[in-house]
């Protein structure tokens, strides 16, 4: 008995050390996540202005190596910046993010089926938004909005649409696709033509805008008498007064199902 106990104690000690080490790594990963990731991806990984991470499979990072590289390098053309963390810290953070995917997926209060009906009818969302190549492209493409935004952020966008629209160039998000830096513009050509719409693209010499009808116009800036940029404004209406809380939750639930599948 004593001999068996003597042999067992080192194994028990090693097991306890391993558990303590795993807990320390998890705690460190949680701290790194809260400091560097939670503001965009939500405190529990449910998503906010960034996509949810508490999902079984990350579209852009299907394994530890790809997730490590993604966090380190960032994603060009998006709001995801590169990281200045050391490789050892990145490995701990990767392990924690992977662990988030094993937790139960965030449940929302709404019903996605009812939400789809609200999207098509009462909300009239298809008048401005495209989903999987269908409907208008005046507003942002929502085909994969369920991968890019969390429930909290989507609800805010429905009741306060201008909340995430850059208020000035100082809030313009460098390294992000122009289309994601939403901006209403008004132009007056030297010939006297007046047009307004959503900026599609812009560089030093040209600007492209899309009218609500869907028609796209391209101008050399040298052709314009005036170019007005309406920072902080959006043509999207607030649904605060037109939908009740239950309907808003239903619409959010539907939007979360839009994950790029055709």
Residue pairs with C-beta under 8 A, 6 or more apart in sequence:
25 92
25 95
26 95
26 96
26 99
28 92
29 92
29 93
29 95
29 96
29 97
29 99
30 96
32 85
32 89
32 92
32 93
32 96
33 45
33 93
33 96
33 97
34 43
36 83
36 85
36 93
37 50
37 53
37 93
37 97
39 48
39 49
40 48
40 49
40 50
40 79
41 47
41 48
41 50
41 51
41 52
41 53
41 150
42 48
42 50
42 52
42 53
42 54
42 150
42 152
44 54
44 100
44 103
44 106
45 52
45 53
45 54
45 97
45 100
45 101
45 103
46 52
46 54
46 106
46 150
46 151
46 152
47 53
47 106
47 149
47 150
47 151
47 152
47 153
48 149
48 150
48 152
48 153
49 79
49 149
49 153
49 164
50 79
50 80
50 148
50 149
50 150
51 147
51 148
51 149
51 150
52 106
52 147
52 150
53 97
53 100
53 101
54 100
54 101
54 103
54 105
54 106
55 101
55 105
56 101
56 102
56 105
57 101
58 67
58 101
59 147
59 259
59 260
60 66
60 70
60 75
61 67
61 69
61 70
64 94
64 95
64 98
67 94
67 97
67 98
68 90
68 91
68 94
70 80
71 83
71 85
71 90
71 93
71 94
71 97
72 82
72 83
72 85
72 87
72 90
73 82
74 80
74 81
74 82
74 83
74 175
76 175
77 175
77 176
77 177
78 175
78 176
78 177
78 180
79 173
79 175
79 176
79 180
81 175
83 90
85 93
106 150
106 151
108 151
108 249
108 252
108 253
108 256
109 246
109 249
109 253
110 246
110 248
110 249
110 250
110 251
110 252
110 253
110 254
111 249
111 250
111 253
112 250
112 253
112 254
112 256
112 257
113 254
114 247
114 250
114 254
115 250
115 251
115 252
115 253
115 254
115 255
116 254
118 243
118 247
118 250
118 251
118 254
119 125
119 126
119 251
119 254
119 255
120 126
122 242
122 243
122 247
123 239
123 243
123 251
125 142
126 134
126 135
126 136
127 135
127 136
127 138
128 136
128 138
128 139
128 212
128 235
128 236
129 135
129 136
129 138
129 139
129 140
129 141
129 142
130 136
130 137
130 141
130 142
130 143
131 141
131 142
131 143
131 258
132 143
132 260
132 261
132 262
133 143
133 262
136 214
137 210
137 214
138 197
138 198
138 210
138 211
138 212
138 214
139 198
139 235
139 236
140 179
140 180
140 182
142 255
142 258
143 258
143 260
144 258
144 259
144 260
145 154
145 255
145 256
145 258
146 255
146 256
146 257
146 258
146 259
147 259
147 260
149 157
149 255
151 252
151 256
153 164
154 252
154 255
154 256
155 248
155 249
155 252
156 163
156 164
157 163
157 164
158 238
158 239
158 240
158 243
158 248
158 251
158 252
159 238
159 239
159 240
159 248
160 238
160 240
161 234
161 236
161 237
161 238
162 232
162 233
162 234
165 182
165 183
165 231
165 232
165 233
165 234
166 172
166 173
166 181
166 182
166 183
166 231
166 232
167 231
167 232
168 231
168 232
169 231
171 231
172 181
173 180
173 181
178 199
178 200
178 201
178 202
179 200
179 201
182 198
182 234
183 198
183 199
183 229
183 230
183 231
184 196
184 197
184 198
184 199
184 229
184 230
184 233
184 234
184 235
185 196
185 197
185 198
185 199
185 207
185 209
185 227
185 228
185 229
185 230
186 194
186 195
186 196
186 226
186 227
186 228
186 230
187 194
187 195
187 196
187 207
187 209
187 219
187 224
187 226
187 227
187 228
188 194
188 224
188 225
188 226
189 195
189 219
189 223
189 224
189 225
190 223
190 224
190 225
192 225
195 209
195 211
195 217
196 209
196 211
197 209
197 210
197 211
197 212
197 217
198 209
198 210
198 235
199 207
199 208
199 209
199 229
200 208
200 209
200 210
200 216
201 207
201 208
202 208
205 220
205 221
205 222
206 218
206 219
206 220
206 221
207 218
207 219
207 221
207 224
207 227
208 216
208 217
208 218
208 219
209 216
209 217
209 219
210 216
210 217
211 217
212 235
221 227
239 248
239 251
243 251
